[in-house]
Protein backbone atom coordinates (compact mmCIF):
# COMPACT_ATOMS: atom_id res chain seq x y z
CA UNK A 1 0.00 0.00 0.00
CA UNK A 2 1.31 3.43 -0.88
CA UNK A 3 1.89 6.31 1.46
CA UNK A 4 -0.99 8.40 0.12
CA UNK A 5 -3.43 5.49 0.20
CA UNK A 6 -2.40 4.81 3.80
CA UNK A 7 -3.04 8.45 4.72
CA UNK A 8 -6.45 8.38 3.01
CA UNK A 9 -7.43 5.31 4.98
CA UNK A 10 -6.22 6.82 8.26
CA UNK A 11 -8.31 9.92 7.60
CA UNK A 12 -11.39 7.80 6.90
CA UNK A 13 -10.79 5.75 10.05
CA UNK A 14 -10.86 9.00 12.02
CA UNK A 15 -14.09 10.04 10.31
CA UNK A 16 -15.68 6.64 10.95
CA UNK A 17 -14.66 6.70 14.60
CA UNK A 18 -16.17 10.16 15.04
CA UNK A 19 -19.35 9.03 13.32
CA UNK A 20 -19.75 5.99 15.59
CA UNK A 21 -19.10 8.11 18.68
CA UNK A 22 -21.57 10.79 17.56
CA UNK A 23 -24.27 8.15 17.20
CA UNK A 24 -23.35 6.63 20.59
CA UNK A 25 -22.53 3.32 18.94
CA UNK A 26 -19.66 1.07 20.00
CA UNK A 27 -16.60 1.71 17.85
CA UNK A 28 -15.57 -1.50 16.05
CA UNK A 29 -12.09 -2.91 16.54
CA UNK A 30 -9.29 -1.52 14.39
CA UNK A 31 -9.32 -4.41 11.91
CA UNK A 32 -12.99 -3.76 11.13
CA UNK A 33 -12.37 -0.01 10.87
CA UNK A 34 -9.50 -0.67 8.45
CA UNK A 35 -11.74 -2.90 6.33
CA UNK A 36 -14.47 -0.28 6.21
CA UNK A 37 -11.97 2.48 5.45
CA UNK A 38 -10.42 0.50 2.59
CA UNK A 39 -13.86 0.00 1.06
CA UNK A 40 -14.72 3.69 1.39
CA UNK A 41 -11.41 4.78 -0.12
CA UNK A 42 -11.93 2.35 -3.02
CA UNK A 43 -15.37 3.85 -3.61
CA UNK A 44 -13.95 7.39 -3.39
CA UNK A 45 -11.36 6.50 -6.04
CA UNK A 46 -14.15 5.22 -8.28
CA UNK A 47 -16.16 8.40 -7.79
CA UNK A 48 -13.05 10.48 -8.46
CA UNK A 49 -12.51 8.69 -11.78
CA UNK A 50 -16.14 9.21 -12.79
CA UNK A 51 -16.38 12.86 -11.79
CA UNK A 52 -12.86 13.99 -12.55
CA UNK A 53 -12.26 15.03 -8.93
CA UNK A 54 -9.45 13.87 -6.71
CA UNK A 55 -9.94 11.63 -3.69
CA UNK A 56 -8.79 14.25 -1.23
CA UNK A 57 -11.53 16.66 -2.31
CA UNK A 58 -14.12 13.89 -1.96
CA UNK A 59 -12.88 13.01 1.54
CA UNK A 60 -12.85 16.73 2.44
CA UNK A 61 -16.49 16.92 1.33
CA UNK A 62 -17.26 13.92 3.55
CA UNK A 63 -15.51 15.58 6.50
CA UNK A 64 -17.39 18.83 5.94
CA UNK A 65 -20.69 16.93 5.88
CA UNK A 66 -19.72 15.28 9.16
CA UNK A 67 -18.88 18.65 10.73
CA UNK A 68 -22.19 20.13 9.58
CA UNK A 69 -24.06 17.18 11.09
CA UNK A 70 -22.26 17.68 14.41
CA UNK A 71 -23.35 21.30 14.61
CA UNK A 72 -26.95 20.70 13.61
N, C-alpha and C positions, 0 to 999 in steps of 0.2 A: 504494500500500500504506500502511496506517495505521501509526501509531507502535507501537501495542500488537502488531499482527501482526508487525511487524519485530522487536520484542523477543522474541516467541515463537519466531520462526524462528532468531534468534541463539542463544537458549537451546538449541534443538534441535541446532543446528550444533555447539555445544560438547559436548552429550551424544553426538552421533554421532562426533565426533573422539575423545572419550575411549573410546568403545566400540571403534573401529577400533584405537586404540593398545593397549588392553587385550588384544585378540586378536592383537596383533602383525601386523596387516594394514596394507598401505600406505593412508594417508589419501588419499581422492580429492581432486581439485582443488576449489577453492571453488565453481565453477559446479555441479558435481555435488552437493556438499554442500548448496548452496542448493536445488537441485531436490528432493533427498531430504527436506530440512527442510520445504519447502512442502507436500509430500505428507503428511508426518506431521502437520503442523499442521492441514491440511484434515481428515484423519481424526480428529484430536483434537476439532475443532469438531463433527464429526458425532456422535462419542461423547457429547460434552457435551450436544448437543441431545437425544439419546436418553435419557440418564441424568439429565438435569437438573443436571449438575455444570458447573463452569466449566473452561475450558481450562487455566488456571493450576494448578488442583488435579490435573488429569490429568497435566500435565507434571511437577508435583512428585512424583506417584506414580511416574512413569517414572524420575525422577532418584533417588528413594529405592531403587527396584529396582536401578538401576545401582550405587549405593553398596553395597548389600547384596552384590551379585555380586562387587564388588572385594574385600570383606573375606573372603568365603568361598571 
